[in-house]
């Protein structure tokens, strides 16, 4: 027992006496590891109650001791309906999470503050693989819940960069997350990964046996279309190793190859061409027409580059590439 608390008790101090913030000696003891007094006493301070304070601070020994005390309310909530488990998960304190789950804390409790205020979501946001794995080991854990935008925990993890999130995605998939579940925009988690994450995360999704590469979102885009729009050559090549269907246009009437040509992405066109996507004269005609419009426009759209000269060079490079590849006219009605 810490010396300060021992001195307080020896002097006959009231352990349940509260200060102006509603804190008792136990609240302070929870910060250093010694439980005494009313285990569930409410406080207006940021920790709210001793178990929550200890969990928020990562005091695993104190959490384990308090969680096993007779009369403790493991799922006591603060003003935002957050439990000790929420706070431990958000901070990435995996050992505290395991202690709380072992003691019977509700892994599926939801707070009232966040869009998807479950402890699993908070563990994902913490970026701690050990904490996510601890949550996934909870009995009866729900991993298919959706937020108000119909995004699942897998969607949440797929929108982050970094090797640790690649491992978190793998852990969620191993636990049984639905790889093809779509959000309110029709995006599967793989759409998110292609847009926001890394090659390693995309590769993890592609290794899932039931992943649907031809699933279209509300904009009619497959992950191949999204990869072309993002102009990430490494991600595009990963998808092309598994995807061999190229002629399906999106709701915008454009194929992935058409998107690469009108986006003036020569490297993307080369990768698609090498994978077997059919280059047609219609692609050349479309880009040539765009180039003519650009040359006539006194105030062209320069979002892709810094200067008019750079844009002109990109048009020249794309036209030259297409001229070197296209050898015969195809049906002009075929989609680009």
Short mmCIF file of the C-alpha atoms (twelve columns), coordinates in Angstrom:
data_MODEL
# 
_entry.id   MODEL 
# 
loop_
_atom_site.group_PDB 
_atom_site.id 
_atom_site.type_symbol 
_atom_site.label_atom_id 
_atom_site.label_alt_id 
_atom_site.label_comp_id 
_atom_site.label_asym_id 
_atom_site.label_seq_id 
_atom_site.Cartn_x 
_atom_site.Cartn_y 
_atom_site.Cartn_z 
_atom_site.pdbx_PDB_model_num 
ATOM 1   C CA . UNK A 1   0.000   0.000   0.000   1 
ATOM 2   C CA . UNK A 2   1.440   3.427   -0.931  1 
ATOM 3   C CA . UNK A 3   2.879   5.363   1.986   1 
ATOM 4   C CA . UNK A 4   0.574   8.361   1.563   1 
ATOM 5   C CA . UNK A 5   -2.581  6.255   1.753   1 
ATOM 6   C CA . UNK A 6   -1.135  4.290   4.690   1 
ATOM 7   C CA . UNK A 7   -0.504  7.535   6.529   1 
ATOM 8   C CA . UNK A 8   -4.055  8.704   5.800   1 
ATOM 9   C CA . UNK A 9   -5.595  5.496   7.151   1 
ATOM 10  C CA . UNK A 10  -3.316  5.384   10.175  1 
ATOM 11  C CA . UNK A 11  -4.349  8.914   11.050  1 
ATOM 12  C CA . UNK A 12  -8.008  7.908   11.005  1 
ATOM 13  C CA . UNK A 13  -8.898  9.735   7.780   1 
ATOM 14  C CA . UNK A 14  -12.241 9.037   6.087   1 
ATOM 15  C CA . UNK A 15  -11.376 7.143   2.908   1 
ATOM 16  C CA . UNK A 16  -14.780 8.028   1.397   1 
ATOM 17  C CA . UNK A 17  -14.404 11.770  1.981   1 
ATOM 18  C CA . UNK A 18  -14.565 13.680  -1.337  1 
ATOM 19  C CA . UNK A 19  -12.708 16.785  -2.419  1 
ATOM 20  C CA . UNK A 20  -14.215 19.603  -4.491  1 
ATOM 21  C CA . UNK A 21  -13.870 17.499  -7.644  1 
ATOM 22  C CA . UNK A 22  -15.656 14.532  -6.089  1 
ATOM 23  C CA . UNK A 23  -12.495 12.494  -5.666  1 
ATOM 24  C CA . UNK A 24  -11.869 10.200  -2.676  1 
ATOM 25  C CA . UNK A 25  -8.596  8.777   -1.471  1 
ATOM 26  C CA . UNK A 26  -9.452  5.698   -3.505  1 
ATOM 27  C CA . UNK A 27  -9.444  7.672   -6.744  1 
ATOM 28  C CA . UNK A 28  -5.919  8.821   -6.053  1 
ATOM 29  C CA . UNK A 29  -4.958  5.350   -4.870  1 
ATOM 30  C CA . UNK A 30  -6.222  3.909   -8.154  1 
ATOM 31  C CA . UNK A 31  -3.607  5.993   -9.895  1 
ATOM 32  C CA . UNK A 32  -0.837  4.309   -7.910  1 
ATOM 33  C CA . UNK A 33  -2.326  0.872   -7.306  1 
ATOM 34  C CA . UNK A 34  -4.106  0.487   -3.947  1 
ATOM 35  C CA . UNK A 35  -7.887  -0.112  -3.674  1 
ATOM 36  C CA . UNK A 36  -9.688  1.076   -0.511  1 
ATOM 37  C CA . UNK A 37  -13.158 2.497   0.160   1 
ATOM 38  C CA . UNK A 38  -16.277 2.670   -2.047  1 
ATOM 39  C CA . UNK A 39  -15.323 0.920   -5.288  1 
ATOM 40  C CA . UNK A 40  -18.140 2.487   -7.330  1 
ATOM 41  C CA . UNK A 41  -18.059 6.050   -6.013  1 
ATOM 42  C CA . UNK A 42  -18.917 8.596   -8.721  1 
ATOM 43  C CA . UNK A 43  -16.724 11.606  -9.385  1 
ATOM 44  C CA . UNK A 44  -16.919 14.654  -11.607 1 
ATOM 45  C CA . UNK A 45  -13.260 14.280  -12.527 1 
ATOM 46  C CA . UNK A 46  -12.015 12.915  -15.862 1 
ATOM 47  C CA . UNK A 47  -11.583 9.371   -14.549 1 
ATOM 48  C CA . UNK A 48  -15.161 9.226   -13.242 1 
ATOM 49  C CA . UNK A 49  -14.666 6.244   -10.908 1 
ATOM 50  C CA . UNK A 50  -11.692 4.290   -9.583  1 
ATOM 51  C CA . UNK A 51  -11.841 1.308   -11.950 1 
ATOM 52  C CA . UNK A 52  -12.157 3.633   -14.934 1 
ATOM 53  C CA . UNK A 53  -9.272  5.751   -13.654 1 
ATOM 54  C CA . UNK A 54  -7.008  2.750   -13.330 1 
ATOM 55  C CA . UNK A 55  -8.031  1.418   -16.763 1 
ATOM 56  C CA . UNK A 56  -7.489  4.807   -18.399 1 
ATOM 57  C CA . UNK A 57  -4.031  5.026   -16.824 1 
ATOM 58  C CA . UNK A 58  -3.010  1.498   -17.774 1 
ATOM 59  C CA . UNK A 59  -2.639  0.285   -14.170 1 
ATOM 60  C CA . UNK A 60  -3.169  -3.391  -14.924 1 
ATOM 61  C CA . UNK A 61  -2.494  -4.673  -11.399 1 
ATOM 62  C CA . UNK A 62  -4.992  -2.213  -9.938  1 
ATOM 63  C CA . UNK A 63  -7.560  -3.011  -12.646 1 
ATOM 64  C CA . UNK A 64  -7.206  -6.735  -11.979 1 
ATOM 65  C CA . UNK A 65  -7.546  -6.200  -8.227  1 
ATOM 66  C CA . UNK A 66  -10.565 -3.897  -8.464  1 
ATOM 67  C CA . UNK A 67  -12.314 -5.989  -11.122 1 
ATOM 68  C CA . UNK A 68  -12.410 -9.007  -8.814  1 
ATOM 69  C CA . UNK A 69  -13.707 -7.128  -5.759  1 
ATOM 70  C CA . UNK A 70  -17.150 -8.114  -4.489  1 
ATOM 71  C CA . UNK A 71  -19.737 -5.499  -5.437  1 
ATOM 72  C CA . UNK A 72  -17.729 -3.879  -8.231  1 
ATOM 73  C CA . UNK A 73  -19.809 -2.741  -11.204 1 
ATOM 74  C CA . UNK A 74  -17.567 -3.536  -14.162 1 
ATOM 75  C CA . UNK A 75  -19.795 -1.763  -16.671 1 
ATOM 76  C CA . UNK A 76  -20.418 1.419   -14.710 1 
ATOM 77  C CA . UNK A 77  -20.532 4.314   -17.189 1 
ATOM 78  C CA . UNK A 78  -19.522 7.952   -17.177 1 
ATOM 79  C CA . UNK A 79  -21.509 10.861  -18.606 1 
ATOM 80  C CA . UNK A 80  -20.824 9.597   -22.131 1 
ATOM 81  C CA . UNK A 81  -21.786 5.984   -21.341 1 
ATOM 82  C CA . UNK A 82  -18.149 4.924   -21.476 1 
ATOM 83  C CA . UNK A 83  -17.071 2.021   -19.328 1 
ATOM 84  C CA . UNK A 84  -13.642 1.163   -17.993 1 
ATOM 85  C CA . UNK A 85  -13.273 -1.191  -20.960 1 
ATOM 86  C CA . UNK A 86  -13.905 1.657   -23.410 1 
ATOM 87  C CA . UNK A 87  -11.178 3.725   -21.774 1 
ATOM 88  C CA . UNK A 88  -8.634  0.931   -21.629 1 
ATOM 89  C CA . UNK A 89  -9.305  0.063   -25.280 1 
ATOM 90  C CA . UNK A 90  -9.040  3.669   -26.459 1 
ATOM 91  C CA . UNK A 91  -5.685  4.051   -24.719 1 
ATOM 92  C CA . UNK A 92  -4.417  0.763   -26.119 1 
ATOM 93  C CA . UNK A 93  -3.889  -0.814  -22.684 1 
ATOM 94  C CA . UNK A 94  -4.176  -4.432  -23.795 1 
ATOM 95  C CA . UNK A 95  -3.398  -5.974  -20.396 1 
ATOM 96  C CA . UNK A 96  -6.152  -3.908  -18.757 1 
ATOM 97  C CA . UNK A 97  -8.555  -4.921  -21.527 1 
ATOM 98  C CA . UNK A 98  -7.779  -8.598  -20.928 1 
ATOM 99  C CA . UNK A 99  -8.253  -8.232  -17.162 1 
ATOM 100 C CA . UNK A 100 -11.622 -6.535  -17.615 1 
ATOM 101 C CA . UNK A 101 -12.823 -9.099  -20.157 1 
ATOM 102 C CA . UNK A 102 -11.650 -11.977 -17.954 1 
ATOM 103 C CA . UNK A 103 -13.652 -10.452 -15.093 1 
ATOM 104 C CA . UNK A 104 -16.792 -10.334 -17.252 1 
ATOM 105 C CA . UNK A 105 -16.920 -6.786  -18.646 1 
ATOM 106 C CA . UNK A 106 -19.423 -6.272  -21.482 1 
ATOM 107 C CA . UNK A 107 -17.375 -6.191  -24.694 1 
ATOM 108 C CA . UNK A 108 -20.380 -4.974  -26.710 1 
ATOM 109 C CA . UNK A 109 -21.325 -1.938  -24.616 1 
ATOM 110 C CA . UNK A 110 -21.726 1.220   -26.725 1 
ATOM 111 C CA . UNK A 111 -21.086 4.770   -25.565 1 
ATOM 112 C CA . UNK A 112 -23.164 7.821   -26.498 1 
ATOM 113 C CA . UNK A 113 -20.337 9.989   -27.764 1 
ATOM 114 C CA . UNK A 114 -19.005 8.414   -30.928 1 
ATOM 115 C CA . UNK A 115 -20.606 7.301   -34.143 1 
ATOM 116 C CA . UNK A 116 -19.622 3.694   -33.388 1 
ATOM 117 C CA . UNK A 117 -18.674 3.825   -29.753 1 
ATOM 118 C CA . UNK A 118 -17.815 0.187   -29.161 1 
ATOM 119 C CA . UNK A 119 -14.660 -0.861  -27.373 1 
ATOM 120 C CA . UNK A 120 -13.504 -2.776  -30.462 1 
ATOM 121 C CA . UNK A 121 -13.686 0.400   -32.553 1 
ATOM 122 C CA . UNK A 122 -11.711 2.232   -29.888 1 
ATOM 123 C CA . UNK A 123 -9.094  -0.503  -29.842 1 
ATOM 124 C CA . UNK A 124 -8.743  -0.150  -33.621 1 
ATOM 125 C CA . UNK A 125 -8.327  3.614   -33.300 1 
ATOM 126 C CA . UNK A 126 -5.642  3.110   -30.656 1 
ATOM 127 C CA . UNK A 127 -3.486  1.364   -33.258 1 
ATOM 128 C CA . UNK A 128 -2.622  -1.395  -30.789 1 
ATOM 129 C CA . UNK A 129 -2.725  -4.865  -32.328 1 
ATOM 130 C CA . UNK A 130 -2.533  -6.511  -28.896 1 
ATOM 131 C CA . UNK A 131 -5.575  -4.529  -27.750 1 
ATOM 132 C CA . UNK A 132 -7.572  -5.455  -30.854 1 
ATOM 133 C CA . UNK A 133 -6.645  -9.113  -30.372 1 
ATOM 134 C CA . UNK A 134 -7.682  -8.906  -26.720 1 
ATOM 135 C CA . UNK A 135 -11.084 -7.539  -27.749 1 
ATOM 136 C CA . UNK A 136 -11.525 -10.226 -30.405 1 
ATOM 137 C CA . UNK A 137 -10.980 -12.879 -27.729 1 
ATOM 138 C CA . UNK A 138 -13.939 -11.613 -25.700 1 
ATOM 139 C CA . UNK A 139 -16.824 -14.104 -25.408 1 
ATOM 140 C CA . UNK A 140 -19.763 -13.219 -27.686 1 
ATOM 141 C CA . UNK A 141 -17.910 -10.233 -29.176 1 
ATOM 142 C CA . UNK A 142 -19.856 -8.673  -32.058 1 
ATOM 143 C CA . UNK A 143 -17.592 -7.820  -34.997 1 
ATOM 144 C CA . UNK A 144 -20.221 -7.144  -37.674 1 
ATOM 145 C CA . UNK A 145 -21.832 -4.044  -36.155 1 
ATOM 146 C CA . UNK A 146 -22.198 -0.962  -38.346 1 
ATOM 147 C CA . UNK A 147 -22.070 2.741   -37.587 1 
ATOM 148 C CA . UNK A 148 -24.595 5.233   -38.923 1 
ATOM 149 C CA . UNK A 149 -22.790 5.173   -42.281 1 
ATOM 150 C CA . UNK A 150 -22.988 1.348   -42.376 1 
ATOM 151 C CA . UNK A 151 -19.237 1.028   -41.868 1 
ATOM 152 C CA . UNK A 152 -17.940 -2.042  -40.048 1 
ATOM 153 C CA . UNK A 153 -14.793 -2.348  -37.900 1 
ATOM 154 C CA . UNK A 154 -13.092 -3.755  -41.012 1 
ATOM 155 C CA . UNK A 155 -13.969 -0.577  -42.927 1 
ATOM 156 C CA . UNK A 156 -12.537 1.431   -40.040 1 
ATOM 157 C CA . UNK A 157 -9.226  -0.439  -39.995 1 
ATOM 158 C CA . UNK A 158 -8.886  -0.404  -43.793 1 
ATOM 159 C CA . UNK A 159 -8.897  3.398   -43.899 1 
ATOM 160 C CA . UNK A 160 -5.595  3.655   -41.973 1 
ATOM 161 C CA . UNK A 161 -2.025  3.506   -43.227 1 
ATOM 162 C CA . UNK A 162 0.823   1.640   -41.572 1 
ATOM 163 C CA . UNK A 163 2.025   -1.918  -41.106 1 
ATOM 164 C CA . UNK A 164 0.212   -2.237  -37.783 1 
ATOM 165 C CA . UNK A 165 -3.134  -1.685  -39.497 1 
ATOM 166 C CA . UNK A 166 -2.279  -4.357  -42.029 1 
ATOM 167 C CA . UNK A 167 -1.966  -6.745  -39.078 1 
ATOM 168 C CA . UNK A 168 -5.187  -5.435  -37.533 1 
ATOM 169 C CA . UNK A 169 -7.019  -6.059  -40.819 1 
ATOM 170 C CA . UNK A 170 -5.591  -9.592  -40.884 1 
ATOM 171 C CA . UNK A 171 -6.766  -10.170 -37.309 1 
ATOM 172 C CA . UNK A 172 -10.286 -8.956  -38.131 1 
ATOM 173 C CA . UNK A 173 -10.467 -11.161 -41.221 1 
ATOM 174 C CA . UNK A 174 -9.215  -14.160 -39.246 1 
ATOM 175 C CA . UNK A 175 -11.914 -13.481 -36.646 1 
ATOM 176 C CA . UNK A 176 -14.577 -13.742 -39.337 1 
ATOM 177 C CA . UNK A 177 -15.222 -10.180 -40.499 1 
ATOM 178 C CA . UNK A 178 -17.299 -10.035 -43.678 1 
ATOM 179 C CA . UNK A 179 -14.794 -8.975  -46.336 1 
ATOM 180 C CA . UNK A 180 -17.480 -7.971  -48.855 1 
ATOM 181 C CA . UNK A 181 -19.747 -6.011  -46.487 1 
ATOM 182 C CA . UNK A 182 -20.560 -2.607  -47.998 1 
ATOM 183 C CA . UNK A 183 -21.116 0.771   -46.371 1 
ATOM 184 C CA . UNK A 184 -23.666 3.439   -47.231 1 
ATOM 185 C CA . UNK A 185 -21.696 4.382   -50.360 1 
ATOM 186 C CA . UNK A 186 -21.522 0.782   -51.520 1 
ATOM 187 C CA . UNK A 187 -17.809 0.576   -50.717 1 
ATOM 188 C CA . UNK A 188 -16.376 -2.657  -49.371 1 
ATOM 189 C CA . UNK A 189 -13.425 -2.397  -47.002 1 
ATOM 190 C CA . UNK A 190 -11.120 -3.193  -49.932 1 
ATOM 191 C CA . UNK A 191 -12.326 -0.050  -51.716 1 
ATOM 192 C CA . UNK A 192 -11.174 1.870   -48.629 1 
ATOM 193 C CA . UNK A 193 -7.840  0.078   -48.483 1 
ATOM 194 C CA . UNK A 194 -7.115  0.847   -52.146 1 
ATOM 195 C CA . UNK A 195 -7.955  4.518   -51.566 1 
ATOM 196 C CA . UNK A 196 -6.301  5.143   -48.209 1 
ATOM 197 C CA . UNK A 197 -4.094  2.300   -47.024 1 
ATOM 198 C CA . UNK A 198 -0.885  0.568   -48.122 1 
ATOM 199 C CA . UNK A 199 0.099   -2.166  -50.560 1 
ATOM 200 C CA . UNK A 200 0.541   -4.650  -47.724 1 
ATOM 201 C CA . UNK A 201 -2.997  -4.034  -46.477 1 
ATOM 202 C CA . UNK A 202 -4.407  -4.396  -49.994 1 
ATOM 203 C CA . UNK A 203 -2.453  -7.651  -50.368 1 
ATOM 204 C CA . UNK A 204 -3.996  -8.908  -47.121 1 
ATOM 205 C CA . UNK A 205 -7.477  -8.303  -48.515 1 
ATOM 206 C CA . UNK A 206 -6.605  -9.923  -51.835 1 
ATOM 207 C CA . UNK A 207 -5.495  -13.053 -49.985 1 
ATOM 208 C CA . UNK A 208 -8.984  -13.495 -48.508 1 
ATOM 209 C CA . UNK A 209 -10.510 -16.489 -50.338 1 
ATOM 210 C CA . UNK A 210 -13.970 -14.956 -50.824 1 
ATOM 211 C CA . UNK A 211 -13.036 -11.359 -51.656 1 
ATOM 212 C CA . UNK A 212 -15.124 -9.966  -54.527 1 
ATOM 213 C CA . UNK A 213 -12.963 -7.860  -56.849 1 
ATOM 214 C CA . UNK A 214 -15.882 -7.026  -59.113 1 
ATOM 215 C CA . UNK A 215 -18.138 -5.567  -56.442 1 
ATOM 216 C CA . UNK A 216 -19.249 -2.094  -57.541 1 
ATOM 217 C CA . UNK A 217 -19.949 0.807   -55.208 1 
ATOM 218 C CA . UNK A 218 -22.737 3.345   -55.664 1 
ATOM 219 C CA . UNK A 219 -20.603 5.136   -58.262 1 
ATOM 220 C CA . UNK A 220 -20.298 1.889   -60.222 1 
ATOM 221 C CA . UNK A 221 -16.587 1.548   -59.445 1 
ATOM 222 C CA . UNK A 222 -14.752 -1.691  -58.729 1 
ATOM 223 C CA . UNK A 223 -11.508 -1.743  -56.764 1 
ATOM 224 C CA . UNK A 224 -9.677  -1.736  -60.106 1 
ATOM 225 C CA . UNK A 225 -11.389 1.537   -61.026 1 
ATOM 226 C CA . UNK A 226 -10.521 2.976   -57.616 1 
ATOM 227 C CA . UNK A 227 -6.872  1.961   -58.020 1 
ATOM 228 C CA . UNK A 228 -6.704  3.710   -61.392 1 
ATOM 229 C CA . UNK A 229 -8.232  6.855   -59.955 1 
ATOM 230 C CA . UNK A 230 -5.679  6.811   -57.111 1 
ATOM 231 C CA . UNK A 231 -2.779  6.317   -59.560 1 
ATOM 232 C CA . UNK A 232 -0.937  3.962   -57.200 1 
ATOM 233 C CA . UNK A 233 1.035   1.699   -59.529 1 
ATOM 234 C CA . UNK A 234 1.996   -0.819  -56.851 1 
ATOM 235 C CA . UNK A 235 -1.601  -1.296  -55.726 1 
ATOM 236 C CA . UNK A 236 -2.799  -1.496  -59.337 1 
ATOM 237 C CA . UNK A 237 -0.306  -4.259  -60.150 1 
ATOM 238 C CA . UNK A 238 -1.356  -6.226  -57.063 1 
ATOM 239 C CA . UNK A 239 -4.985  -6.143  -58.166 1 
ATOM 240 C CA . UNK A 240 -4.110  -7.019  -61.764 1 
ATOM 241 C CA . UNK A 241 -2.436  -10.234 -60.599 1 
ATOM 242 C CA . UNK A 242 -5.838  -11.454 -59.447 1 
ATOM 243 C CA . UNK A 243 -8.253  -9.503  -61.640 1 
ATOM 244 C CA . UNK A 244 -8.518  -10.439 -65.325 1 
ATOM 245 C CA . UNK A 245 -11.776 -8.751  -66.304 1 
ATOM 246 C CA . UNK A 246 -11.285 -5.377  -67.969 1 
ATOM 247 C CA . UNK A 247 -14.175 -4.594  -70.313 1 
ATOM 248 C CA . UNK A 248 -16.895 -3.694  -67.803 1 
ATOM 249 C CA . UNK A 249 -17.554 0.021   -67.702 1 
ATOM 250 C CA . UNK A 250 -18.634 1.912   -64.585 1 
ATOM 251 C CA . UNK A 251 -21.853 3.908   -64.357 1 
ATOM 252 C CA . UNK A 252 -19.858 6.745   -65.898 1 
ATOM 253 C CA . UNK A 253 -19.463 4.654   -69.063 1 
ATOM 254 C CA . UNK A 254 -15.706 4.292   -68.627 1 
ATOM 255 C CA . UNK A 255 -13.532 1.236   -68.062 1 
ATOM 256 C CA . UNK A 256 -10.443 1.159   -65.852 1 
ATOM 257 C CA . UNK A 257 -8.248  1.544   -68.936 1 
ATOM 258 C CA . UNK A 258 -10.379 4.432   -70.106 1 
ATOM 259 C CA . UNK A 259 -9.885  6.069   -66.727 1 
ATOM 260 C CA . UNK A 260 -6.127  5.651   -66.991 1 
ATOM 261 C CA . UNK A 261 -6.001  7.175   -70.479 1 
ATOM 262 C CA . UNK A 262 -8.233  10.167  -69.751 1 
ATOM 263 C CA . UNK A 263 -6.333  10.598  -66.476 1 
ATOM 264 C CA . UNK A 264 -3.111  10.761  -68.541 1 
ATOM 265 C CA . UNK A 265 -1.538  7.988   -66.472 1 
ATOM 266 C CA . UNK A 266 0.866   6.302   -68.875 1 
ATOM 267 C CA . UNK A 267 2.293   3.875   -66.291 1 
ATOM 268 C CA . UNK A 268 -1.214  2.706   -65.428 1 
ATOM 269 C CA . UNK A 269 -2.025  2.171   -69.103 1 
ATOM 270 C CA . UNK A 270 1.158   0.144   -69.509 1 
ATOM 271 C CA . UNK A 271 0.302   -2.065  -66.522 1 
ATOM 272 C CA . UNK A 272 -3.253  -2.613  -67.757 1 
ATOM 273 C CA . UNK A 273 -2.026  -3.314  -71.284 1 
ATOM 274 C CA . UNK A 274 0.540   -5.838  -70.065 1 
ATOM 275 C CA . UNK A 275 -2.210  -7.568  -68.090 1 
ATOM 276 C CA . UNK A 276 -4.311  -7.917  -71.228 1 
ATOM 277 C CA . UNK A 277 -6.644  -4.937  -71.168 1 
ATOM 278 C CA . UNK A 278 -7.505  -4.108  -74.823 1 
ATOM 279 C CA . UNK A 279 -6.204  -0.759  -76.062 1 
ATOM 280 C CA . UNK A 280 -8.406  0.665   -78.805 1 
ATOM 281 C CA . UNK A 281 -8.338  3.547   -81.248 1 
ATOM 282 C CA . UNK A 282 -11.292 4.960   -79.325 1 
ATOM 283 C CA . UNK A 283 -8.923  5.574   -76.412 1 
ATOM 284 C CA . UNK A 284 -6.558  7.492   -78.682 1 
ATOM 285 C CA . UNK A 285 -9.402  9.464   -80.251 1 
ATOM 286 C CA . UNK A 286 -10.763 10.466  -76.858 1 
ATOM 287 C CA . UNK A 287 -7.423  11.655  -75.481 1 
ATOM 288 C CA . UNK A 288 -6.590  13.456  -78.733 1 
ATOM 289 C CA . UNK A 289 -9.891  15.324  -78.508 1 
ATOM 290 C CA . UNK A 290 -9.151  16.229  -74.895 1 
ATOM 291 C CA . UNK A 291 -5.736  17.498  -75.927 1 
ATOM 292 C CA . UNK A 292 -7.244  19.719  -78.623 1 
ATOM 293 C CA . UNK A 293 -9.716  21.170  -76.118 1 
ATOM 294 C CA . UNK A 294 -6.859  21.805  -73.696 1 
ATOM 295 C CA . UNK A 295 -4.823  23.679  -76.307 1 
ATOM 296 C CA . UNK A 296 -7.825  25.881  -77.135 1 
ATOM 297 C CA . UNK A 297 -8.749  26.597  -73.508 1 
ATOM 298 C CA . UNK A 298 -7.305  29.835  -72.157 1 
ATOM 299 C CA . UNK A 299 -7.893  28.703  -68.558 1 
ATOM 300 C CA . UNK A 300 -7.504  24.902  -68.498 1 
ATOM 301 C CA . UNK A 301 -7.933  22.685  -65.460 1 
ATOM 302 C CA . UNK A 302 -4.432  22.191  -64.015 1 
ATOM 303 C CA . UNK A 303 -5.283  20.092  -60.960 1 
ATOM 304 C CA . UNK A 304 -2.925  17.280  -61.996 1 
ATOM 305 C CA . UNK A 305 0.109   19.516  -62.544 1 
ATOM 306 C CA . UNK A 306 1.546   22.902  -61.638 1 
ATOM 307 C CA . UNK A 307 1.880   24.561  -65.047 1 
ATOM 308 C CA . UNK A 308 0.241   24.565  -68.468 1 
ATOM 309 C CA . UNK A 309 3.479   23.275  -69.966 1 
ATOM 310 C CA . UNK A 310 3.487   20.222  -67.706 1 
ATOM 311 C CA . UNK A 311 -0.082  19.418  -68.673 1 
ATOM 312 C CA . UNK A 312 0.752   19.730  -72.341 1 
ATOM 313 C CA . UNK A 313 3.681   17.365  -71.853 1 
ATOM 314 C CA . UNK A 314 1.424   14.806  -70.154 1 
ATOM 315 C CA . UNK A 315 -0.987  14.950  -73.101 1 
ATOM 316 C CA . UNK A 316 1.898   14.532  -75.548 1 
ATOM 317 C CA . UNK A 317 3.250   11.523  -73.642 1 
ATOM 318 C CA . UNK A 318 -0.146  9.820   -73.506 1 
ATOM 319 C CA . UNK A 319 -0.906  10.428  -77.188 1 
ATOM 320 C CA . UNK A 320 2.563   9.152   -78.154 1 
ATOM 321 C CA . UNK A 321 2.097   6.026   -76.017 1 
ATOM 322 C CA . UNK A 322 -1.340  5.256   -77.461 1 
ATOM 323 C CA . UNK A 323 -0.148  5.846   -81.025 1 
ATOM 324 C CA . UNK A 324 2.655   3.345   -80.463 1 
ATOM 325 C CA . UNK A 325 0.275   0.720   -79.056 1 
ATOM 326 C CA . UNK A 326 -2.931  0.999   -81.069 1 
ATOM 327 C CA . UNK A 327 -2.560  -0.649  -84.465 1 
ATOM 328 C CA . UNK A 328 -6.094  -1.102  -85.729 1 
ATOM 329 C CA . UNK A 329 -9.495  0.486   -85.312 1 
ATOM 330 C CA . UNK A 330 -12.017 -1.223  -83.096 1 
ATOM 331 C CA . UNK A 331 -15.763 -0.834  -82.823 1 
ATOM 332 C CA . UNK A 332 -16.224 2.860   -81.921 1 
ATOM 333 C CA . UNK A 333 -19.274 1.950   -79.836 1 
ATOM 334 C CA . UNK A 334 -17.210 -0.192  -77.460 1 
ATOM 335 C CA . UNK A 335 -16.725 1.482   -74.047 1 
ATOM 336 C CA . UNK A 336 -13.432 3.144   -73.285 1 
# 
